[in-house]
Amino acid sequence: MVLHNIDEANFDAVAEIYAEGIETGKATFETNVPSWSSWDDSHFPFGRIAAYITGNMLGWASLSPVSSRCVYAGVAEVSVYVSQDARGKGVGKLLLESLIDISEENGIWTLQSGIFPSNTSSIALHEKCGFRKIGYRERIGKLRDNWYDNVLMERRSSIIGIT
């Protein structure tokens, strides 16, 4: 597997995998894939990676700011999406571990994720990569007329910021 940065040229493949995640009903509150410009505007310029094998994108991961307030400049939200055909093959782990390295290279001291409790594979992946459960947000958002909870997970860097 090789990693490449996500840009406008490969965003169609990102969008396809994102749509698969949306379809599961347990990956995101989003119901539509955003446009390239919307996605681009909402993410850091670093930490936008995709895993490939023989030219096919298997999954992607990205970092988004959690706030525009300067005090939260070192805090990022993590997104990890793996193609249906590539799940359970180590793609998510490679992406998340790489994203952790990239985040620390760019001064990020805290990574966070909000994960549906039913997405047990994503929770397990995050735990394997050093995230811990820090909370549970009950009925935090609505998806297709149903309220859903979120498990809030966090990873604090041991080399950036206060440990």
N, C-alpha and C positions, 0 to 999 in steps of 0.2 A: 504494500500500500504506500502511496505517496500522498503528500499534502500539498495543496495549492491554495492560494488566497482566493476568496470570493470577490468577484467583480461583476460588472454588468454583462461581460461576455459569457459567464457561466451561470448567471442567475436563473436562467430557464430550468436548469437541472436542480438548483436549490429550490425553486418554486414547486417543482414536481414532487420532491421529497417532502417539502412543507405541506403540500396538499394531502399526501398520504397520512401525515401526522394529524392534520385537521380531521380527516375522515375517521380516524380511530375514535375520536371523541374523548380521548384521555391524554392528549399531548398539549393542548392549548385552548384558551377561551376564544381565540380567533376563529372566524368562520369563513374567511376568505384570505387568500394569499395576497400580501400587499404588492404594490408595484415596486420595481427596482428603486425608483427615487425615494419612495416612502421608506422602504427597508433601509436603504443607504443612509438616509437622514437620521434614522433612529438608532444606529449602531456606531460604536467607536470605529475609527479608521483602522485600528489594529484588532486582532482577534476575530478574524473572519476567515475561517478555514474550511476546506472541503477535502475529504478522503477519496482517493481514486484508486482503481485497479484496472489495468488495461483500458484506460481512457474513459471508464464509466464512473460517475460519482456514486459513492456508496452512502455518504452521509455528510453532514456539515455541522459546524458549531460556530457560535458567535457570542460577542460581548456587547451589552447595551448599558448605557449609564442608567442608574436608578433615580437620579435627580440632577437638576441643573445647578443646585446649590454647591458652592465650592467645598464645603465641609465633606461632601460625599464624593469628591473627585476620585477617590481610590476604591470605590465600591461599584461593582458591576453585576448585572444579571446575566446568567448563563443560559444559552439555548443550545440544545443538542438534538439533532434529528438524524435518524438512520433509516435508510430505505428498507422497505418491507423485506426484500430479498437478502439484505445484509445483516439483519438483526441477529444477535446472539453469536456474532463472529469476531468480536473484539474491536469493531469499528468505533463504537461509542466510547470505549475506554481510551483508545488511541486519540480520538478527538478531544476528549475532556482533559486528559493528561497534557496534551499539547497546548490546549487553551490555558491551563494553569500556568505553564511555563511562560507563555506569551503575556499573560496578565501580569505576572511578576516582573517581567522585563520592561513593562510599561507602567510600573508604579501602582498597580492595583493590589490592595491589601486584603480586600474582602470580596469573595464571590458568593452570590446567593442565587437560589433557584426556588421557584414555587411550583410544586409538583402535585398533580391529582393523586390522592391516596390509592386509587386503583392502578396507577402506573408503577407497579411494584418493581419492574425491571429498571426503570429510571431511578427510583429511590436507591435500589441496590447498587447501581452504577455509581451514583454520587457518593454513597458511603464507601465504596472501594477506593474512590479517589480522594478521600479525606474530608468529605463533607459530613456534617452532623445535623441531625434534626434539632431545630431551635424553636419550633412552634407549629401551631396548627391553626389555620385561619378558617373558621367555620362559615359556610355559606358566603364566601368572599366574592363570588361572581356567578353570573347566570350564563348558561349555554343552552341554546335551543329550549328555552322556557323552563329549564331546571337549574336549581341552585347547586353549586359545587363547593367543596372544601378544597383547601390546599395545604400541603405539608411544606413548611418553610425550612429550607436547608441552607447551610452556610459553611464556607471554608475560609479560615483565616490563614493568611500567609505566615510562614515562620521566618521569612527573610525580609519582608516589606512591611512597614508600619509597626504598630505596637503589637507585640505577641502576648 
